[in-house]
Structures are given as C-alpha cells and as structure tokens.
Amino acid sequence: MKSVTDLELPKTHKQEMLSPDAEEWRKVEEEVLRCMRVNNILKPCKLLGGVVPVTNKWVYTIRRDGKGNILKYKAHLVARGYLK
C-alpha cells in the first residue's frame, strides 16, 4: 500500500486522468455514476429553452488508516450551486 504522503490528491478531473493512480480514480468514478443511475439520481433529460444547467465537479479524497496507508479512494460528484 502507498502512503498518503506519496500521493497528491487531484483537484480536477484532468489532473486525475494524468495521475499515476488514474485507474483507481476511474474505478471509483464509474462506481459513483453507476450508483447514481441505479438510484435514479442521474438521468439524461432535455433542457427547456433559456434554462442554464447546474454544472458539477469531482471532489477526490482518500480514506486511510492510522498509519497513513491508503484504504480506499473516494470520489464525489458535487453540484456547483454558486452559478445562476
């Protein structure tokens, strides 16, 4: 297992794709999206004219044990609520 000090958390999706642990992050993202589809949280729809969609971004974290070893990669898809 890698230590958290050996790893820098990606701040953007682009950084995640270029990181050495990109495959781990992608697996986590796919699982989050799958859960959202299964629970009918995420589904495609048509926008009405003049409606601006709420954008989103990925937030990445790492769960670790008391010694700093990585236990789990975590990703959350969050809405950017500051846009009008």
Residue frames relative to the residue before (quaternion, step in Angstrom):
aa qw qx qy qz dx dy dz
M 1.0000 0.0000 0.0000 0.0000 0.00 0.00 0.00
K 0.4221 -0.6963 0.5252 0.2473 3.52 -1.10 0.74
S 0.4386 -0.6574 0.5391 0.2912 3.52 -1.21 0.51
V 0.5875 -0.5877 0.4235 0.3607 3.56 -1.13 0.64
T 0.6219 0.5512 -0.3539 0.4291 3.58 1.06 -0.61
D 0.6270 0.5301 -0.3347 0.4624 3.60 1.23 -0.40
L 0.7466 0.4005 -0.1593 0.5067 3.55 1.26 -0.39
E 0.1879 -0.7586 0.6129 0.1164 3.55 -0.98 0.85
L 0.4499 -0.7002 0.4853 0.2679 3.57 -0.85 0.96
P 0.4286 -0.6856 0.5153 0.2841 3.60 -0.92 0.82
K 0.3234 -0.7547 0.5420 0.1793 3.57 -1.02 0.80
T 0.7722 0.1991 -0.1154 0.5922 3.58 1.24 -0.43
H 0.6459 -0.5091 0.3939 0.4104 3.55 -1.29 0.31
K 0.6244 0.5444 -0.3407 0.4446 3.59 1.03 -0.73
Q 0.6444 0.5049 -0.3176 0.4785 3.58 0.99 -0.82
E 0.6210 0.5487 -0.3329 0.4500 3.56 1.04 -0.81
M 0.6790 0.5023 -0.2938 0.4475 3.58 0.89 -0.92
L 0.7213 0.4263 -0.2389 0.4908 3.59 1.13 -0.62
S 0.5286 0.6549 -0.4062 0.3559 3.61 1.23 -0.19
P 0.6215 -0.5524 0.3977 0.3877 3.59 -1.20 0.43
D 0.7256 0.3922 -0.2260 0.5183 3.60 1.16 -0.57
A 0.1815 0.8343 -0.5034 0.1326 3.59 1.17 0.57
E 0.6448 0.5327 -0.3352 0.4337 3.60 0.94 -0.80
E 0.6386 0.5146 -0.3251 0.4708 3.61 1.00 -0.78
W 0.6653 0.4987 -0.3046 0.4646 3.59 0.91 -0.92
R 0.6471 0.5251 -0.3264 0.4462 3.61 0.96 -0.81
K 0.6242 0.5357 -0.3355 0.4591 3.57 1.00 -0.81
V 0.6626 0.5037 -0.3000 0.4662 3.57 0.95 -0.90
E 0.6452 0.5167 -0.3189 0.4636 3.60 0.94 -0.86
E 0.6542 0.5143 -0.3159 0.4557 3.59 0.90 -0.90
E 0.6540 0.5091 -0.3119 0.4645 3.58 0.99 -0.80
V 0.6325 0.5186 -0.3302 0.4711 3.61 0.99 -0.79
L 0.6791 0.4843 -0.2906 0.4688 3.59 0.88 -0.92
R 0.6259 0.5306 -0.3349 0.4632 3.59 1.03 -0.76
C 0.6599 0.5022 -0.3069 0.4670 3.60 0.92 -0.88
M 0.6448 0.5191 -0.3239 0.4580 3.57 1.01 -0.77
R 0.6549 0.4961 -0.3144 0.4756 3.61 1.00 -0.77
V 0.6508 0.5267 -0.3143 0.4476 3.59 0.91 -0.90
N 0.7481 0.3850 -0.2012 0.5016 3.58 1.01 -0.83
N 0.4544 -0.7205 0.4149 0.3198 3.60 1.31 0.30
I 0.3634 0.7114 -0.5110 0.3174 3.57 1.03 0.81
L 0.7766 0.2266 -0.1005 0.5792 3.54 1.07 -0.78
K 0.2612 0.7412 -0.5904 0.1837 3.54 -0.67 1.10
P 0.5209 -0.6517 0.4487 0.3204 3.58 -1.00 0.77
C 0.0432 0.7827 -0.6202 0.0296 3.55 -1.14 0.64
K 0.4814 -0.6352 0.5140 0.3171 3.55 -1.28 0.33
L 0.3591 -0.7268 0.5461 0.2112 3.54 -1.01 0.85
L 0.4568 -0.6451 0.5369 0.2948 3.51 -1.12 0.67
G 0.6459 -0.5346 0.3776 0.3929 3.57 -1.19 0.50
G 0.8180 0.2450 -0.1946 0.4826 3.56 -0.96 0.88
V 0.5657 0.5837 -0.3944 0.4287 3.60 1.25 -0.03
V 0.2281 -0.7606 0.5952 0.1233 3.55 -0.87 0.98
P 0.3775 -0.7457 0.4939 0.2399 3.61 -0.62 1.04
V 0.4760 -0.6176 0.5353 0.3246 3.56 -1.22 0.51
T 0.3194 -0.7507 0.5450 0.1935 3.57 -0.78 0.98
N 0.2103 -0.7717 0.5865 0.1280 3.54 -1.29 0.23
K 0.1130 -0.7718 0.6176 0.1008 3.52 -1.33 0.11
W 0.4692 -0.6518 0.5193 0.2922 3.53 -1.28 0.43
V 0.1263 -0.7454 0.6503 0.0750 3.54 -1.12 0.80
Y 0.1689 -0.8182 0.5475 0.0483 3.55 -0.70 1.12
T 0.0348 0.7731 -0.6325 0.0330 3.56 -1.06 0.82
I 0.2659 -0.7367 0.5972 0.1733 3.52 -1.32 0.25
R 0.2676 -0.7306 0.6057 0.1667 3.54 -0.95 0.90
R 0.0159 -0.8248 0.5640 -0.0366 3.59 -0.83 0.95
D 0.5093 -0.6341 0.4836 0.3234 3.54 -1.25 0.35
G 0.7539 -0.4083 0.2757 0.4347 3.58 -1.30 -0.03
K 0.6817 0.4741 -0.2805 0.4815 3.58 1.20 -0.47
G 0.5691 -0.6178 0.3693 0.3976 3.57 1.30 -0.05
N 0.4691 0.6654 -0.4528 0.3635 3.58 1.25 0.16
I 0.5107 -0.6590 0.4655 0.2972 3.56 -1.06 0.78
L 0.1837 -0.7742 0.5996 0.0859 3.53 -0.88 1.03
K 0.8138 -0.0685 0.1239 0.5636 3.56 0.91 -0.94
Y 0.3262 -0.6874 0.6128 0.2133 3.54 -1.17 0.74
K 0.0689 -0.8016 0.5936 0.0210 3.58 -0.96 0.85
A 0.0335 -0.7746 0.6315 0.0080 3.55 -1.12 0.75
H 0.0984 -0.7805 0.6163 0.0373 3.54 -1.04 0.81
L 0.2678 -0.7306 0.6055 0.1670 3.56 -0.98 0.87
V 0.0204 -0.8305 0.5549 -0.0446 3.57 -0.43 1.22
A 0.4626 -0.6685 0.5157 0.2704 3.54 -1.17 0.71
R 0.3481 -0.6946 0.5870 0.2276 3.52 -1.13 0.69
G 0.1475 -0.8574 0.4908 0.0463 3.54 0.01 1.29
Y 0.5642 0.6346 -0.3811 0.3656 3.57 1.23 -0.16
L 0.5999 0.5614 -0.3678 0.4356 3.62 1.23 -0.16
K 0.1961 -0.7817 0.5814 0.1113 3.56 -1.05 0.75
